[in-house]
Amino acid sequence: MKLNIQKWGNSAAVRLPSAMLAQMGAKIGDAFVVDVFAQKAELRVARPHYTLNDLLAEMPEGLPRVEDWDALPDVGKERV
């Protein structure tokens, strides 16, 4: 697909058609990572990187808590 570079204030911009955004799984407001090499640019959606604290902060309150879970016997094919 050929897209034109347009002036946007003191910068340059490329408009991405909504069909292209849909193919990329992106939406308005998403961040992109751009890698430039040998006169080519690769554009990809920047996916969030979660920390353990981020994930734990999203846990609902009141979930049952199993004490000494690491001492429980194996129940599947896992190996500890």
PyMOL commands that set and color helices and strands:
alter all, ss='L'
color gray80, all
select helices_A, chain A and resi 18-24+52-57+69-71
alter helices_A, ss='H'
color red, helices_A
select strands_A, chain A and resi 5-8+11-14+32-37+40-45
alter strands_A, ss='S'
color yellow, strands_A
deselect
rebuild
show_as cartoon
